[in-house]
Amino acid sequence: MSAALMVLEIDPSIVRPGWVALVVTLFIGAALVLLFFSLRRQVRRISPDLPYADDVDTEASGPSSESQPPTTPPAAPDITSPGKSG
């Protein structure tokens, strides 16, 4: 029993990180670099001519001379009663 306790006693001055920790750290670093380049490529594909850019600019500049009434959305279907098929 005393031999098992001797094995469990570890001197803190000789403990070092293993190769597994180095490999995991390098793997995470490589994954971050690949994700960074993928993100850069995706951001470059974004068009600066967004479809709503003109709407935002005109609203920010002030009200226009032509005032249009707001459009109402179409009425929602009645979902309170169960549907009947047949």
Secondary structure, 3 states (H helix, E strand, C coil): CHHHHHHHCCCCCCCCCCHHHHHHHHHHHHHHHHHHHHHHHHHHCCCCCCCCHHHHHHHHHCCCCCCCCCCCCCCCCCCCCCCCCC
